[in-house]
Amino acid sequence: MFLTVTLSLLEGFLGTIKLFALTLLFALPLGLVISFGSMSKLSVIRLPIRFLIWVIRGTPLLLQLLVIYYGPGILLGNNLWGGSSGGRFAAALVAFVINYACYFSEIYRGGIQSIPAGQYEAGQVLGMTRSQIFRKVVLLQVIKRIVPPMSNEIITLVKDTSLARVIAVYEIIWNGQAFIKSSGIIWPLFYTGAFYLIFSGLLSLLFGYIEKKLDYFR
């Protein structure tokens, strides 16, 4: 029984890892783009983006999942995602990417705005363009400053993937809960915690290593 449960949970954990990895792949660069928009001097760009960030950060991810998955079918009369598992996964991915991109954007914005204005001015005196100043002077310092808050959000993402089960996306907790119905046992549900703990622990070690590598900015 233990082997059967382990194999089932591993299968579910692959779904968790897939959602986690794809969310990071799209949300990290999108968050940077959104942060630039939120800092734009043009109010026609800045204000809508700031409003979007406010809405996303002020409402539960669970609610966003339900709205994105069921919303098109109710409002447009057309089930945009279809009824397949692939469609449900795509809806969950869109919700996670939008949510985490908005959170990441605020971390990026805080990191960028924390760099003293004198460093931008020094780069201009040396004849560097704005893009050169950002890439060669600002970027590495920003990375150093955002690693701790970014690591917290990424570890939170590991646990938040469990919310995808609300729209029937198969992940590790879904598989663990299935044994309650099929076999009348609950320990596989607690067993899922070991997978989260191990994965979160590995991520913590990775981010600790990255922080040590960036210590040259002290």
TIRO-2110 file (N, C-alpha, C; in Angstrom, 1 decimal):
// TIRO-2110
0.8, -1.2, 0.0, N, 1, A
0.0, 0.0, 0.0, CA, 1, A
0.9, 1.3, 0.0, C, 1, A
2.0, 1.2, 0.8, N, 2, A
2.8, 2.4, 0.9, CA, 2, A
3.4, 2.7, -0.5, C, 2, A
3.8, 1.7, -1.2, N, 3, A
4.4, 2.0, -2.5, CA, 3, A
3.4, 2.5, -3.5, C, 3, A
2.2, 2.0, -3.4, N, 4, A
1.1, 2.4, -4.3, CA, 4, A
0.8, 3.9, -4.0, C, 4, A
0.7, 4.3, -2.8, N, 5, A
0.4, 5.6, -2.4, CA, 5, A
1.6, 6.6, -2.9, C, 5, A
2.8, 6.1, -2.6, N, 6, A
4.0, 6.9, -3.0, CA, 6, A
4.0, 7.2, -4.5, C, 6, A
3.7, 6.2, -5.3, N, 7, A
3.7, 6.3, -6.7, CA, 7, A
2.6, 7.3, -7.2, C, 7, A
1.4, 7.2, -6.6, N, 8, A
0.3, 8.0, -6.9, CA, 8, A
0.6, 9.5, -6.5, C, 8, A
1.2, 9.7, -5.4, N, 9, A
1.6, 11.0, -4.9, CA, 9, A
2.7, 11.6, -5.8, C, 9, A
3.6, 10.8, -6.2, N, 10, A
4.7, 11.3, -7.2, CA, 10, A
4.1, 11.7, -8.5, C, 10, A
3.1, 11.0, -8.9, N, 11, A
2.4, 11.4, -10.2, CA, 11, A
1.7, 12.8, -10.0, C, 11, A
1.0, 12.9, -8.8, N, 12, A
0.4, 14.2, -8.6, CA, 12, A
1.4, 15.3, -8.4, C, 12, A
2.5, 15.0, -7.8, N, 13, A
3.5, 16.0, -7.5, CA, 13, A
4.1, 16.5, -8.8, C, 13, A
4.2, 15.7, -9.8, N, 14, A
4.6, 16.1, -11.2, CA, 14, A
3.7, 17.2, -11.7, C, 14, A
2.4, 17.1, -11.5, N, 15, A
1.5, 18.1, -11.9, CA, 15, A
1.8, 19.4, -11.1, C, 15, A
2.1, 19.3, -9.8, N, 16, A
2.4, 20.4, -8.9, CA, 16, A
3.7, 21.1, -9.5, C, 16, A
4.7, 20.3, -9.8, N, 17, A
5.9, 20.9, -10.2, CA, 17, A
5.7, 21.6, -11.6, C, 17, A
4.9, 21.0, -12.5, N, 18, A
4.7, 21.6, -13.8, CA, 18, A
4.0, 22.9, -13.6, C, 18, A
3.0, 23.0, -12.8, N, 19, A
2.3, 24.3, -12.6, CA, 19, A
3.3, 25.3, -11.9, C, 19, A
4.1, 24.9, -11.0, N, 20, A
5.0, 25.7, -10.3, CA, 20, A
6.1, 26.3, -11.3, C, 20, A
6.7, 25.4, -12.1, N, 21, A
7.7, 25.8, -13.1, CA, 21, A
7.2, 26.7, -14.1, C, 21, A
6.0, 26.4, -14.7, N, 22, A
5.5, 27.3, -15.8, CA, 22, A
5.1, 28.6, -15.3, C, 22, A
4.6, 28.6, -14.0, N, 23, A
4.2, 29.9, -13.4, CA, 23, A
5.4, 30.8, -13.3, C, 23, A
6.5, 30.3, -12.8, N, 24, A
7.7, 31.1, -12.7, CA, 24, A
8.2, 31.5, -14.1, C, 24, A
8.2, 30.6, -15.0, N, 25, A
8.7, 30.9, -16.4, CA, 25, A
8.0, 32.1, -17.0, C, 25, A
6.7, 32.2, -16.8, N, 26, A
6.0, 33.4, -17.4, CA, 26, A
5.8, 34.5, -16.4, C, 26, A
5.7, 34.3, -15.1, N, 27, A
5.4, 35.4, -14.2, CA, 27, A
6.6, 36.2, -13.9, C, 27, A
7.8, 35.6, -13.9, N, 28, A
9.0, 36.4, -13.5, CA, 28, A
9.3, 37.5, -14.6, C, 28, A
9.3, 37.2, -15.9, N, 29, A
9.5, 38.3, -16.9, CA, 29, A
8.3, 39.2, -17.0, C, 29, A
7.1, 38.7, -16.9, N, 30, A
5.9, 39.5, -16.9, CA, 30, A
5.8, 40.5, -15.8, C, 30, A
6.3, 40.0, -14.6, N, 31, A
6.3, 40.9, -13.4, CA, 31, A
7.2, 42.1, -13.6, C, 31, A
8.4, 41.9, -14.3, N, 32, A
9.3, 43.0, -14.6, CA, 32, A
8.7, 44.0, -15.5, C, 32, A
8.0, 43.5, -16.6, N, 33, A
7.3, 44.4, -17.5, CA, 33, A
6.2, 45.2, -16.8, C, 33, A
5.4, 44.5, -15.9, N, 34, A
4.4, 45.2, -15.1, CA, 34, A
5.0, 46.3, -14.2, C, 34, A
6.1, 46.0, -13.6, N, 35, A
6.8, 46.9, -12.7, CA, 35, A
7.2, 48.2, -13.5, C, 35, A
7.7, 48.0, -14.7, N, 36, A
8.1, 49.2, -15.5, CA, 36, A
6.8, 50.0, -15.8, C, 36, A
5.7, 49.3, -16.1, N, 37, A
4.5, 50.0, -16.4, CA, 37, A
4.0, 50.8, -15.2, C, 37, A
4.1, 50.2, -14.0, N, 38, A
3.6, 50.8, -12.8, CA, 38, A
4.5, 52.0, -12.4, C, 38, A
5.7, 52.1, -12.9, N, 39, A
6.6, 53.2, -12.7, CA, 39, A
6.6, 54.2, -13.8, C, 39, A
5.8, 54.0, -14.8, N, 40, A
5.8, 54.9, -16.0, CA, 40, A
5.3, 56.3, -15.6, C, 40, A
5.9, 57.3, -16.3, N, 41, A
5.5, 58.7, -16.1, CA, 41, A
4.2, 59.0, -16.8, C, 41, A
3.7, 58.1, -17.7, N, 42, A
2.5, 58.3, -18.4, CA, 42, A
1.3, 57.7, -17.5, C, 42, A
0.5, 58.6, -17.1, N, 43, A
-0.6, 58.1, -16.2, CA, 43, A
-1.6, 57.2, -16.9, C, 43, A
-1.7, 57.3, -18.3, N, 44, A
-2.6, 56.4, -19.0, CA, 44, A
-2.1, 55.0, -19.0, C, 44, A
-0.8, 54.8, -18.7, N, 45, A
-0.2, 53.4, -18.5, CA, 45, A
-0.1, 53.1, -17.1, C, 45, A
0.4, 54.0, -16.3, N, 46, A
0.6, 53.7, -14.9, CA, 46, A
-0.7, 53.4, -14.1, C, 46, A
-1.7, 54.2, -14.2, N, 47, A
-2.9, 54.1, -13.4, CA, 47, A
-3.6, 52.8, -13.6, C, 47, A
-3.9, 52.3, -14.9, N, 48, A
-4.5, 51.0, -15.1, CA, 48, A
-3.7, 49.9, -14.5, C, 48, A
-2.4, 49.9, -14.6, N, 49, A
-1.6, 48.9, -14.1, CA, 49, A
-1.6, 48.9, -12.6, C, 49, A
-1.5, 50.0, -12.0, N, 50, A
-1.6, 50.1, -10.6, CA, 50, A
-2.9, 49.6, -10.0, C, 50, A
-4.0, 49.9, -10.8, N, 51, A
-5.3, 49.4, -10.4, CA, 51, A
-5.4, 47.9, -10.5, C, 51, A
-4.8, 47.3, -11.6, N, 52, A
-4.8, 45.8, -11.7, CA, 52, A
-4.0, 45.2, -10.6, C, 52, A
-2.9, 45.8, -10.2, N, 53, A
-2.1, 45.2, -9.1, CA, 53, A
-2.9, 45.3, -7.8, C, 53, A
-3.6, 46.4, -7.6, N, 54, A
-4.4, 46.5, -6.4, CA, 54, A
-5.5, 45.5, -6.3, C, 54, A
-6.1, 45.2, -7.4, N, 55, A
-7.2, 44.2, -7.5, CA, 55, A
-6.7, 42.8, -7.2, C, 55, A
-5.6, 42.5, -7.9, N, 56, A
-5.0, 41.1, -7.8, CA, 56, A
-4.5, 40.9, -6.4, C, 56, A
-3.8, 41.9, -5.8, N, 57, A
-3.2, 41.7, -4.5, CA, 57, A
-4.3, 41.8, -3.4, C, 57, A
-5.4, 42.4, -3.7, N, 58, A
-6.5, 42.5, -2.7, CA, 58, A
-7.6, 41.5, -2.7, C, 58, A
-7.5, 40.5, -3.6, N, 59, A
-8.5, 39.5, -3.7, CA, 59, A
-7.8, 38.1, -3.6, C, 59, A
-8.5, 37.1, -3.1, N, 60, A
-7.8, 35.8, -2.9, CA, 60, A
-7.5, 35.1, -4.3, C, 60, A
-6.4, 34.4, -4.3, N, 61, A
-6.1, 33.6, -5.5, CA, 61, A
-7.2, 32.6, -5.8, C, 61, A
-7.8, 32.1, -4.8, N, 62, A
-8.9, 31.1, -5.0, CA, 62, A
-10.0, 31.7, -5.8, C, 62, A
-10.4, 33.0, -5.5, N, 63, A
-11.4, 33.7, -6.2, CA, 63, A
-11.0, 33.9, -7.7, C, 63, A
-9.8, 34.3, -7.9, N, 64, A
-9.3, 34.6, -9.2, CA, 64, A
-9.3, 33.3, -10.1, C, 64, A
-9.0, 32.2, -9.5, N, 65, A
-9.0, 30.9, -10.2, CA, 65, A
-10.5, 30.6, -10.7, C, 65, A
-11.4, 30.8, -9.8, N, 66, A
-12.8, 30.6, -10.1, CA, 66, A
-13.3, 31.5, -11.2, C, 66, A
-13.0, 32.8, -11.1, N, 67, A
-13.4, 33.8, -12.1, CA, 67, A
-12.8, 33.5, -13.5, C, 67, A
-11.5, 33.2, -13.5, N, 68, A
-10.9, 33.0, -14.8, CA, 68, A
-11.4, 31.7, -15.4, C, 68, A
-11.7, 30.7, -14.6, N, 69, A
-12.1, 29.4, -15.2, CA, 69, A
-13.6, 29.5, -15.6, C, 69, A
-14.4, 30.0, -14.7, N, 70, A
-15.9, 30.0, -15.0, CA, 70, A
-16.4, 31.3, -15.7, C, 70, A
-15.7, 32.3, -15.5, N, 71, A
-16.1, 33.6, -16.0, CA, 71, A
-16.4, 33.7, -17.5, C, 71, A
-15.5, 33.2, -18.4, N, 72, A
-15.8, 33.3, -19.8, CA, 72, A
-17.1, 32.6, -20.2, C, 72, A
-17.3, 31.4, -19.6, N, 73, A
-18.5, 30.6, -19.9, CA, 73, A
-19.8, 31.3, -19.5, C, 73, A
-19.7, 32.0, -18.3, N, 74, A
-20.9, 32.7, -17.8, CA, 74, A
-21.2, 34.0, -18.5, C, 74, A
-20.1, 34.8, -18.8, N, 75, A
-20.3, 36.1, -19.4, CA, 75, A
-20.4, 36.0, -20.9, C, 75, A
-19.7, 35.1, -21.5, N, 76, A
-19.7, 35.1, -23.0, CA, 76, A
-20.5, 33.9, -23.5, C, 76, A
-21.0, 33.1, -22.7, N, 77, A
-21.7, 31.9, -23.1, CA, 77, A
-20.9, 30.9, -23.8, C, 77, A
-19.6, 31.0, -23.6, N, 78, A
-18.7, 30.1, -24.3, CA, 78, A
-17.6, 29.6, -23.4, C, 78, A
-17.5, 28.3, -23.1, N, 79, A
-16.5, 27.8, -22.2, CA, 79, A
-15.1, 27.8, -22.9, C, 79, A
-14.4, 28.9, -22.6, N, 80, A
-13.1, 29.2, -23.3, CA, 80, A
-12.1, 28.1, -23.1, C, 80, A
-12.1, 27.4, -21.9, N, 81, A
-11.1, 26.4, -21.6, CA, 81, A
-11.5, 25.0, -21.9, C, 81, A
-12.7, 24.8, -22.3, N, 82, A
-13.1, 23.4, -22.6, CA, 82, A
-13.3, 22.6, -21.3, C, 82, A
-13.6, 21.4, -21.4, N, 83, A
-13.8, 20.5, -20.3, CA, 83, A
-12.7, 19.5, -20.0, C, 83, A
-11.6, 19.6, -20.8, N, 84, A
-10.5, 18.6, -20.6, CA, 84, A
-9.6, 19.0, -19.5, C, 84, A
-8.8, 18.1, -19.1, N, 85, A
-7.8, 18.4, -18.0, CA, 85, A
-6.8, 19.4, -18.5, C, 85, A
-6.5, 19.4, -19.8, N, 86, A
-5.5, 20.4, -20.3, CA, 86, A
-6.1, 21.8, -20.2, C, 86, A
-7.4, 22.0, -20.5, N, 87, A
-8.1, 23.3, -20.4, CA, 87, A
-8.1, 23.8, -19.0, C, 87, A
-8.4, 22.9, -18.1, N, 88, A
-8.4, 23.3, -16.7, CA, 88, A
-7.0, 23.7, -16.2, C, 88, A
-6.0, 23.0, -16.6, N, 89, A
-4.6, 23.3, -16.3, CA, 89, A
-4.3, 24.7, -16.9, C, 89, A
-4.7, 25.0, -18.1, N, 90, A
-4.3, 26.2, -18.7, CA, 90, A
-5.0, 27.4, -18.0, C, 90, A
-6.2, 27.2, -17.5, N, 91, A
-6.9, 28.2, -16.8, CA, 91, A
-6.2, 28.5, -15.5, C, 91, A
-5.8, 27.4, -14.8, N, 92, A
-5.1, 27.6, -13.5, CA, 92, A
-3.7, 28.3, -13.8, C, 92, A
-3.1, 28.0, -14.8, N, 93, A
-1.8, 28.6, -15.1, CA, 93, A
-1.9, 30.1, -15.4, C, 93, A
-3.0, 30.5, -16.1, N, 94, A
-3.2, 31.9, -16.4, CA, 94, A
-3.5, 32.6, -15.1, C, 94, A
-4.3, 32.0, -14.2, N, 95, A
-4.6, 32.7, -12.9, CA, 95, A
-3.3, 32.8, -12.1, C, 95, A
-2.5, 31.8, -12.1, N, 96, A
-1.3, 31.9, -11.3, CA, 96, A
-0.3, 32.9, -11.8, C, 96, A
-0.2, 32.9, -13.1, N, 97, A
0.8, 33.8, -13.8, CA, 97, A
0.4, 35.3, -13.5, C, 97, A
-0.9, 35.6, -13.7, N, 98, A
-1.3, 37.0, -13.5, CA, 98, A
-1.1, 37.3, -12.0, C, 98, A
-1.5, 36.4, -11.1, N, 99, A
-1.4, 36.7, -9.6, CA, 99, A
0.0, 37.0, -9.2, C, 99, A
0.9, 36.0, -9.6, N, 100, A
2.3, 36.1, -9.1, CA, 100, A
3.1, 37.2, -9.9, C, 100, A
2.7, 37.5, -11.1, N, 101, A
3.4, 38.6, -11.9, CA, 101, A
3.1, 39.9, -11.2, C, 101, A
1.9, 40.1, -10.6, N, 102, A
1.6, 41.3, -9.9, CA, 102, A
2.4, 41.4, -8.6, C, 102, A
2.5, 40.3, -7.9, N, 103, A
3.3, 40.3, -6.7, CA, 103, A
4.8, 40.6, -7.0, C, 103, A
5.3, 39.9, -8.0, N, 104, A
6.7, 40.0, -8.4, CA, 104, A
6.9, 41.5, -8.8, C, 104, A
6.0, 42.1, -9.5, N, 105, A
6.2, 43.5, -10.0, CA, 105, A
6.4, 44.4, -8.8, C, 105, A
5.7, 44.2, -7.7, N, 106, A
6.0, 45.1, -6.6, CA, 106, A
7.3, 44.9, -6.0, C, 106, A
7.8, 43.6, -6.0, N, 107, A
9.1, 43.4, -5.5, CA, 107, A
10.2, 44.0, -6.4, C, 107, A
10.0, 43.8, -7.7, N, 108, A
10.9, 44.5, -8.6, CA, 108, A
10.9, 46.0, -8.5, C, 108, A
9.7, 46.6, -8.3, N, 109, A
9.6, 48.0, -8.2, CA, 109, A
10.3, 48.5, -7.0, C, 109, A
10.1, 47.8, -5.9, N, 110, A
10.8, 48.2, -4.6, CA, 110, A
12.3, 48.1, -4.8, C, 110, A
12.8, 47.1, -5.4, N, 111, A
14.2, 46.9, -5.6, CA, 111, A
14.8, 48.0, -6.5, C, 111, A
14.1, 48.3, -7.6, N, 112, A
14.6, 49.3, -8.5, CA, 112, A
14.6, 50.7, -7.9, C, 112, A
13.6, 51.0, -7.2, N, 113, A
13.5, 52.4, -6.6, CA, 113, A
14.4, 52.5, -5.4, C, 113, A
14.9, 51.4, -4.8, N, 114, A
15.8, 51.5, -3.7, CA, 114, A
17.2, 51.9, -4.1, C, 114, A
17.5, 51.8, -5.4, N, 115, A
18.9, 52.2, -5.8, CA, 115, A
19.0, 53.7, -5.8, C, 115, A
20.0, 54.3, -5.1, N, 116, A
20.2, 55.7, -5.0, CA, 116, A
20.2, 56.4, -6.4, C, 116, A
19.6, 57.6, -6.5, N, 117, A
19.6, 58.3, -7.7, CA, 117, A
21.0, 58.7, -8.2, C, 117, A
21.9, 58.8, -7.2, N, 118, A
23.3, 59.2, -7.6, CA, 118, A
24.0, 58.2, -8.5, C, 118, A
23.6, 56.9, -8.4, N, 119, A
24.2, 55.9, -9.3, CA, 119, A
23.7, 56.1, -10.7, C, 119, A
22.5, 56.5, -10.9, N, 120, A
22.0, 56.8, -12.3, CA, 120, A
22.7, 58.0, -12.8, C, 120, A
22.9, 59.0, -12.0, N, 121, A
23.6, 60.2, -12.4, CA, 121, A
25.0, 60.0, -12.8, C, 121, A
25.7, 59.1, -12.0, N, 122, A
27.1, 58.8, -12.2, CA, 122, A
27.2, 58.1, -13.6, C, 122, A
26.3, 57.2, -13.9, N, 123, A
26.3, 56.5, -15.2, CA, 123, A
26.1, 57.5, -16.3, C, 123, A
25.3, 58.5, -16.1, N, 124, A
25.0, 59.4, -17.2, CA, 124, A
26.3, 60.3, -17.4, C, 124, A
27.0, 60.6, -16.3, N, 125, A
28.2, 61.4, -16.4, CA, 125, A
29.2, 60.7, -17.2, C, 125, A
29.2, 59.3, -17.1, N, 126, A
30.2, 58.5, -17.8, CA, 126, A
29.8, 58.3, -19.2, C, 126, A
28.7, 58.8, -19.7, N, 127, A
28.2, 58.7, -21.0, CA, 127, A
27.4, 57.4, -21.3, C, 127, A
26.9, 56.7, -20.3, N, 128, A
26.2, 55.5, -20.5, CA, 128, A
24.7, 55.9, -20.8, C, 128, A
24.1, 55.0, -21.6, N, 129, A
22.7, 55.2, -21.9, CA, 129, A
21.9, 54.7, -20.7, C, 129, A
20.6, 55.0, -20.8, N, 130, A
19.7, 54.5, -19.7, CA, 130, A
19.7, 53.0, -19.6, C, 130, A
19.6, 52.3, -20.8, N, 131, A
19.6, 50.8, -20.8, CA, 131, A
21.0, 50.3, -20.3, C, 131, A
22.1, 50.9, -20.6, N, 132, A
23.4, 50.5, -20.1, CA, 132, A
23.5, 50.6, -18.6, C, 132, A
23.0, 51.8, -18.1, N, 133, A
23.0, 52.0, -16.7, CA, 133, A
22.2, 50.9, -15.9, C, 133, A
21.0, 50.6, -16.5, N, 134, A
20.2, 49.6, -15.8, CA, 134, A
20.9, 48.2, -15.9, C, 134, A
21.4, 47.8, -17.0, N, 135, A
22.0, 46.5, -17.1, CA, 135, A
23.3, 46.3, -16.4, C, 135, A
24.2, 47.4, -16.4, N, 136, A
25.5, 47.2, -15.9, CA, 136, A
25.7, 47.8, -14.5, C, 136, A
24.8, 48.7, -14.1, N, 137, A
25.0, 49.3, -12.7, CA, 137, A
23.8, 48.9, -11.8, C, 137, A
22.6, 48.9, -12.3, N, 138, A
21.5, 48.7, -11.4, CA, 138, A
21.0, 47.3, -11.2, C, 138, A
21.0, 46.5, -12.3, N, 139, A
20.4, 45.2, -12.3, CA, 139, A
20.9, 44.3, -11.2, C, 139, A
22.2, 44.1, -11.1, N, 140, A
22.8, 43.2, -10.2, CA, 140, A
22.5, 43.6, -8.7, C, 140, A
22.5, 44.9, -8.5, N, 141, A
22.2, 45.4, -7.1, CA, 141, A
20.7, 45.1, -6.8, C, 141, A
19.8, 45.2, -7.8, N, 142, A
18.4, 45.0, -7.6, CA, 142, A
18.2, 43.5, -7.3, C, 142, A
18.9, 42.6, -8.1, N, 143, A
18.8, 41.2, -7.8, CA, 143, A
19.2, 40.8, -6.4, C, 143, A
20.3, 41.4, -5.9, N, 144, A
20.7, 41.2, -4.5, CA, 144, A
19.6, 41.6, -3.5, C, 144, A
19.0, 42.7, -3.8, N, 145, A
18.0, 43.2, -2.8, CA, 145, A
16.6, 42.5, -2.9, C, 145, A
16.3, 41.9, -4.0, N, 146, A
15.0, 41.2, -4.2, CA, 146, A
15.0, 39.7, -3.9, C, 146, A
16.2, 39.2, -3.8, N, 147, A
16.3, 37.7, -3.5, CA, 147, A
15.5, 37.3, -2.3, C, 147, A
15.7, 37.9, -1.1, N, 148, A
14.9, 37.4, 0.1, CA, 148, A
13.4, 37.5, -0.1, C, 148, A
12.8, 38.7, -0.5, N, 149, A
11.4, 38.7, -0.7, CA, 149, A
10.9, 37.8, -1.8, C, 149, A
11.7, 37.7, -2.9, N, 150, A
11.3, 36.9, -4.0, CA, 150, A
11.3, 35.4, -3.6, C, 150, A
12.3, 35.0, -2.8, N, 151, A
12.3, 33.6, -2.3, CA, 151, A
11.1, 33.3, -1.5, C, 151, A
10.6, 34.2, -0.7, N, 152, A
9.4, 34.0, 0.1, CA, 152, A
8.2, 33.7, -0.8, C, 152, A
8.1, 34.6, -1.8, N, 153, A
6.9, 34.4, -2.7, CA, 153, A
7.0, 33.1, -3.5, C, 153, A
8.2, 32.7, -3.9, N, 154, A
8.4, 31.5, -4.7, CA, 154, A
8.0, 30.3, -3.8, C, 154, A
8.5, 30.3, -2.6, N, 155, A
8.1, 29.2, -1.7, CA, 155, A
6.6, 29.1, -1.4, C, 155, A
6.0, 30.3, -1.3, N, 156, A
4.6, 30.4, -1.1, CA, 156, A
3.9, 29.8, -2.3, C, 156, A
4.4, 30.0, -3.5, N, 157, A
3.9, 29.5, -4.8, CA, 157, A
3.8, 27.9, -4.7, C, 157, A
4.8, 27.3, -4.1, N, 158, A
4.8, 25.9, -4.0, CA, 158, A
3.5, 25.4, -3.3, C, 158, A
3.2, 26.0, -2.2, N, 159, A
2.0, 25.7, -1.5, CA, 159, A
0.7, 26.1, -2.1, C, 159, A
0.8, 27.2, -2.8, N, 160, A
-0.5, 27.8, -3.4, CA, 160, A
-0.9, 26.9, -4.6, C, 160, A
0.0, 26.1, -5.2, N, 161, A
-0.4, 25.2, -6.3, CA, 161, A
-1.6, 24.3, -5.9, C, 161, A
-1.7, 24.0, -4.6, N, 162, A
-2.7, 23.1, -4.1, CA, 162, A
-4.1, 23.7, -4.4, C, 162, A
-4.2, 25.0, -4.5, N, 163, A
-5.5, 25.7, -4.8, CA, 163, A
-6.1, 25.3, -6.2, C, 163, A
-5.2, 24.9, -7.1, N, 164, A
-5.7, 24.5, -8.4, CA, 164, A
-6.7, 23.4, -8.4, C, 164, A
-6.7, 22.6, -7.3, N, 165, A
-7.7, 21.5, -7.2, CA, 165, A
-9.1, 22.0, -7.2, C, 165, A
-9.3, 23.3, -6.9, N, 166, A
-10.7, 23.8, -6.9, CA, 166, A
-11.4, 23.8, -8.2, C, 166, A
-10.6, 23.8, -9.3, N, 167, A
-11.1, 23.6, -10.6, CA, 167, A
-10.7, 22.3, -11.2, C, 167, A
-10.5, 21.3, -10.3, N, 168, A
-10.2, 19.9, -10.7, CA, 168, A
-8.9, 19.7, -11.5, C, 168, A
-7.9, 20.5, -11.1, N, 169, A
-6.6, 20.3, -11.7, CA, 169, A
-5.9, 19.2, -10.8, C, 169, A
-5.4, 18.2, -11.4, N, 170, A
-4.9, 17.1, -10.6, CA, 170, A
-3.5, 17.4, -10.2, C, 170, A
-3.3, 17.5, -8.9, N, 171, A
-2.0, 17.8, -8.2, CA, 171, A
-1.9, 16.9, -7.0, C, 171, A
-0.9, 17.0, -6.2, N, 172, A
-0.6, 16.0, -5.2, CA, 172, A
-1.6, 15.9, -4.2, C, 172, A
-2.2, 17.0, -3.7, N, 173, A
-3.3, 16.9, -2.7, CA, 173, A
-4.5, 16.2, -3.2, C, 173, A
-4.8, 16.5, -4.5, N, 174, A
-6.0, 15.8, -5.1, CA, 174, A
-5.7, 14.3, -5.1, C, 174, A
-4.5, 13.8, -5.4, N, 175, A
-4.2, 12.4, -5.4, CA, 175, A
-4.3, 11.8, -4.0, C, 175, A
-3.8, 12.6, -3.0, N, 176, A
-3.8, 12.2, -1.6, CA, 176, A
-5.2, 12.0, -1.1, C, 176, A
-6.0, 13.0, -1.4, N, 177, A
-7.4, 12.9, -0.9, CA, 177, A
-8.2, 11.8, -1.6, C, 177, A
-7.8, 11.4, -2.8, N, 178, A
-8.5, 10.3, -3.5, CA, 178, A
-8.5, 9.0, -2.7, C, 178, A
-7.5, 8.8, -1.8, N, 179, A
-7.4, 7.6, -1.1, CA, 179, A
-8.4, 7.6, 0.1, C, 179, A
-8.9, 8.8, 0.5, N, 180, A
-9.9, 8.8, 1.5, CA, 180, A
-11.2, 8.2, 1.0, C, 180, A
-11.5, 8.5, -0.3, N, 181, A
-12.7, 8.0, -0.9, CA, 181, A
-12.6, 6.6, -1.4, C, 181, A
-11.4, 6.2, -1.9, N, 182, A
-11.3, 4.9, -2.5, CA, 182, A
-10.9, 3.8, -1.4, C, 182, A
-10.1, 4.2, -0.4, N, 183, A
-9.6, 3.2, 0.5, CA, 183, A
-10.0, 3.5, 2.0, C, 183, A
-10.6, 4.6, 2.2, N, 184, A
-11.0, 5.0, 3.6, CA, 184, A
-9.8, 5.2, 4.5, C, 184, A
-8.6, 5.7, 3.9, N, 185, A
-7.5, 6.0, 4.8, CA, 185, A
-7.1, 7.4, 4.6, C, 185, A
-6.6, 8.1, 5.6, N, 186, A
-6.3, 9.5, 5.6, CA, 186, A
-4.8, 9.8, 5.6, C, 186, A
-4.0, 8.8, 6.0, N, 187, A
-2.6, 9.1, 6.1, CA, 187, A
-1.9, 9.6, 4.8, C, 187, A
-2.4, 9.1, 3.6, N, 188, A
-1.7, 9.6, 2.4, CA, 188, A
-1.9, 11.2, 2.3, C, 188, A
-2.9, 11.7, 2.8, N, 189, A
-3.1, 13.2, 2.8, CA, 189, A
-2.1, 13.9, 3.6, C, 189, A
-1.7, 13.3, 4.7, N, 190, A
-0.7, 13.9, 5.6, CA, 190, A
0.7, 13.6, 4.9, C, 190, A
0.8, 12.5, 4.2, N, 191, A
2.1, 12.2, 3.5, CA, 191, A
2.4, 13.2, 2.5, C, 191, A
1.4, 13.9, 1.9, N, 192, A
1.7, 14.9, 0.9, CA, 192, A
2.6, 16.0, 1.5, C, 192, A
2.4, 16.2, 2.8, N, 193, A
3.2, 17.3, 3.5, CA, 193, A
4.7, 17.1, 3.4, C, 193, A
5.1, 15.8, 3.3, N, 194, A
6.5, 15.5, 3.2, CA, 194, A
7.1, 16.0, 1.9, C, 194, A
6.3, 15.9, 0.8, N, 195, A
6.7, 16.3, -0.5, CA, 195, A
6.9, 17.8, -0.5, C, 195, A
5.9, 18.6, 0.1, N, 196, A
6.1, 20.0, 0.2, CA, 196, A
7.2, 20.4, 1.0, C, 196, A
7.4, 19.8, 2.1, N, 197, A
8.5, 20.1, 3.0, CA, 197, A
9.9, 19.9, 2.3, C, 197, A
10.1, 18.8, 1.7, N, 198, A
11.3, 18.5, 1.0, CA, 198, A
11.6, 19.5, -0.1, C, 198, A
10.6, 19.8, -0.9, N, 199, A
10.8, 20.7, -2.1, CA, 199, A
11.0, 22.1, -1.6, C, 199, A
10.3, 22.6, -0.6, N, 200, A
10.5, 23.9, 0.0, CA, 200, A
11.9, 24.0, 0.6, C, 200, A
12.3, 22.9, 1.3, N, 201, A
13.6, 22.9, 1.9, CA, 201, A
14.7, 23.0, 0.8, C, 201, A
14.6, 22.4, -0.3, N, 202, A
15.6, 22.5, -1.3, CA, 202, A
15.6, 23.9, -1.9, C, 202, A
14.4, 24.5, -2.1, N, 203, A
14.4, 25.9, -2.6, CA, 203, A
15.0, 26.8, -1.6, C, 203, A
14.8, 26.6, -0.3, N, 204, A
15.5, 27.5, 0.7, CA, 204, A
17.0, 27.4, 0.7, C, 204, A
17.5, 26.1, 0.5, N, 205, A
18.9, 26.0, 0.3, CA, 205, A
19.4, 26.7, -0.9, C, 205, A
18.7, 26.6, -2.0, N, 206, A
19.1, 27.2, -3.3, CA, 206, A
19.2, 28.7, -3.1, C, 206, A
18.1, 29.3, -2.5, N, 207, A
18.1, 30.8, -2.3, CA, 207, A
19.2, 31.2, -1.3, C, 207, A
19.5, 30.4, -0.3, N, 208, A
20.5, 30.7, 0.6, CA, 208, A
21.9, 30.8, -0.1, C, 208, A
22.1, 29.8, -1.0, N, 209, A
23.3, 29.8, -1.8, CA, 209, A
23.4, 31.0, -2.7, C, 209, A
22.3, 31.4, -3.3, N, 210, A
22.3, 32.6, -4.2, CA, 210, A
22.6, 33.8, -3.4, C, 210, A
22.1, 34.0, -2.2, N, 211, A
22.3, 35.1, -1.4, CA, 211, A
23.8, 35.2, -1.0, C, 211, A
24.4, 34.1, -0.7, N, 212, A
25.9, 34.1, -0.4, CA, 212, A
26.7, 34.5, -1.6, C, 212, A
26.3, 34.1, -2.8, N, 213, A
27.0, 34.4, -4.0, CA, 213, A
26.9, 35.9, -4.3, C, 213, A
25.9, 36.5, -3.8, N, 214, A
25.7, 38.0, -4.1, CA, 214, A
26.2, 38.8, -2.9, C, 214, A
26.9, 38.3, -2.0, N, 215, A
27.4, 39.0, -0.9, CA, 215, A
28.5, 40.0, -1.2, C, 215, A
29.0, 40.0, -2.4, N, 216, A
30.0, 41.0, -2.8, CA, 216, A
29.5, 42.4, -2.9, C, 216, A
28.1, 42.6, -2.8, N, 217, A
27.6, 43.9, -2.8, CA, 217, A
27.6, 44.6, -1.4, C, 217, A
28.0, 43.8, -0.4, N, 218, A
28.0, 44.4, 1.0, CA, 218, A
29.1, 45.5, 1.1, C, 218, A
END
